[in-house]
Amino acid sequence: MGARRIGLIGDRDDTITAHRAIPAALRLVAEQLAQPVAFDWLASDALPADEALAAYDGLWCVPGSPYRDMDAVLGAIRVARERGVPFLGTCGGFQHAVIEYARNALGWADAEHAETAPQAPRAVISALACSLVEVSQDLRLQPGSRIAAAYGTETAQEGYRCNYGLNPAFAAQLTQGPLRATAHDEHGEVRAIELDGHPFFVGTLFQPERAALKGTAPPIVAAFVRAAAAR
């Protein structure tokens, strides 16, 4: 069985806990599934051409934003969304998947991230009411969703390191079509999204990869790798 090739979109920095966790997560999942996995770190300011991105078995947009080249990251996410490449976005990857969808699927050309465009009138990603830096939350997973199937339950507890999330003012409009909210915190805030009609397109504001630092294979990463293997 050949190794599945995963492209990690983001600016690698080993001081970031998630960046240390991701290789461990992929290794643990590869062992669990008996599916070899190879991965390449793809810096935002040196991303390959669209055809090369589409040739990966899966694309994972990793934490660590703001990225050095936001537009390039959004372009890579668009490749995954439009060409059916299995996609996982965690933390900053979740945030930028929302922005890409808003701009290119809904036609909201002015959709922005409040961290990089604080005065934007349509900041679909805005500052959280309460910071989630080194915080864990209980989550409700949408029945029938990919994420609920991956976890094998409708509840989970996950950790974060972020100050920005989906702006509640735009949440209903963003998630009334193929993009669905599939995990919420105890206050009803959106913490994960999925795209219907796509082989695998999941974004989580939380960082499931961190479980690997405790020796646990993250369920949603396993689901992502299964989708990559199926491709």
N, C-alpha and C positions, 0 to 999 in steps of 0.2 A: 504494500500500500504506500503510494507516494506521499510525501509531505505536503500538506496544505500550506500555501503561502499567504501570510497575513501582512498587510501594510499598516504600520502604526503611524498615523498622521498626527504630527505634533513636534514640538521642539524639545528634544530629549534633554532632561536635566535630572541627574541622579540624586539631587537634593530633594526632589519631589517624591514623596512617599509612593504615590501611585505609579510613578515611572519605575521604581524599584520593584513594585508588586506585579506589574503586568507580565514581565518575562516568567516570573514564578507561577502566575495564574495560567499562562499558556502551557507551561511545562506540566503542571499538575493535571490540567484538562487533557493534554495529550496522553499522559499515562492512564488516566481514567478511561478514556475512549479508545485506547490502543490505536491512536491516530497521530502519526508524526506531524508536527507543526514547525514551520520555519517562519521567521518574521524579519521584517526590515523596518528600521526607524526612518521615517520620511519627514525631514524638516520642512516646515511650512514655506520657507523661502527657497526651497530647492526641490519642490515636488516634481515628479516625472510627468510626462505628457498624459493626456486623458487615456489614450489607448493602453499605455503601460499601467496606469492605475486600474483600468477595467480588467486587466489580465490577472490581477490578484484574486485569490479565492475568497478573500474577505478584507474589508477595510475597517479599522478601528480608529476613531478620532478620540485621542486621549486627553486627559486633563492637562492643565498647564497654560491656560489662556490668561491674558491676551496673547495670541500667537503672533509671531513676527510678521506673517503675511496672512491676514484674515481673509482677504479675497481669494487667495489660493486655496485655503482650507474650505471655504464655501464651494469653490469649484470642484474640489475632490468629493465633497459630500454629494454634490449634484450628480457627479458621475455614478456614485454608488446608488443613488435614488433612481435615476433614470435608466440605468443599464442593468438593474437587478443584481448588483454585487452585494452579498451579505454585508450588513453594516451594523456596527456597534459604536455608540457615542456615549462616553461617560464624563460626567461633570461638564467641563468646557465643551466636550463633544456633543453632549445633549443640547447645550445652549446654542451652539452653532448649527446643529441640525434643525432646530426650530427656526432660526433666522433664515437658513437656506430655503426651507419649505415656504416660509412667509414670502420671501422675495420672488422665488422662481415658480412655485406652484400656485400661490394665491395672487401673485402679481403686485405684492406690496413692496415696491422698489425702495421705499423709505424705511423698511424694517431695520432696526438697529439694536445694538447691545449697549445698555446704559453705562457700562464700564468704559467703553471706548468712545461713545457718543452721548454724554450725559444730558445734553439739551435736546435730544431727538424727540419729536412729538410721537413717534411710533416705536418706542423702545419695547420690543416684544420680550426682551430679556431685561429685567429690572432688578434693583437691589432688593434682597429679601427683607421682610419685616424684622426677622431675627436671623442673625448670622448662623450659618451651619458649619463653622470651622471646627473640626475635630468634635463633631456632635453625631450621635446616633439617633435614629428615629424608628418608630414602629410604622409600618406601611400596610395599606390595604391594596391588594393586587386585584385587578379586574378579572372576574371569572371568565374563562374562555380565552384569555389573552396569552400571548407567547410567554410573557414573563411569569404568569401564574403557572403555566405548564412547566416552565423550566424549574421553578421552585417546588412544584408539586404541592402547593398550598395557596391560600388566598391571603396570607399575612407573612410578613418578613420584617427583620430588623437590619438596617444597613447604616453605614457611616458616611459622613460627608466631610468635605473641606471646601466650602464655597460661600460666597456672599451674594450671588446672583442666581435668579431662577426665572421661570416663566411668569411674565407679568399677568396677574389675575385679570386685568382690564381687557386683555386680548385672548385669554385662554379659551373662552367659549367659541369664538370665531375660528381660532386656529384648529380646534379639535372637533369641529362639527362635520368634517368630511373624512377623507381616507386617513388623515393623521388623528390618532385616538389617544386620549389620556388613559393609561393603563395601570398607574400606581399613584396613590394619594397618601399624604400624611394624615395625622389625626385631625387636622384642621381643614381637610379637603383640598389642600394645595397640591398641584400636579407635580409628581416626582419622577414619572417615566412616561414615555410616549412610544407608540408603534405606528407603522404605516401599513394599512391594509393593501392587499394586492401586490405585495413585494415579498420575495423569498424570505427575507429577514432584514428588518430595519427597525432597530430598537435604540432608544436613547434613555439614559438614566442620569438624573441629577446627582444621585449618590455614586459612590465609587465601589462597586462590588469586587473589583480586583484586589482590594485590601485584605479580603479573606485569605488570600494565598499566603500572606505573611504569617498567618497562624496555621498554615498547612492544609487549608481547605480549598478544594477546587470550586470556584464560584459558579453557581448553577447557570447564570445567564451567559457567562463566558463559554461554558460547555455547550449551551444551545447555539451560540454564535459559531463555534467551531464545527458543530454538526452541520449547520447550514452551509458553511464553507466546504465541508467534505462532500456534501450532496451536490454542490455545484460542479 
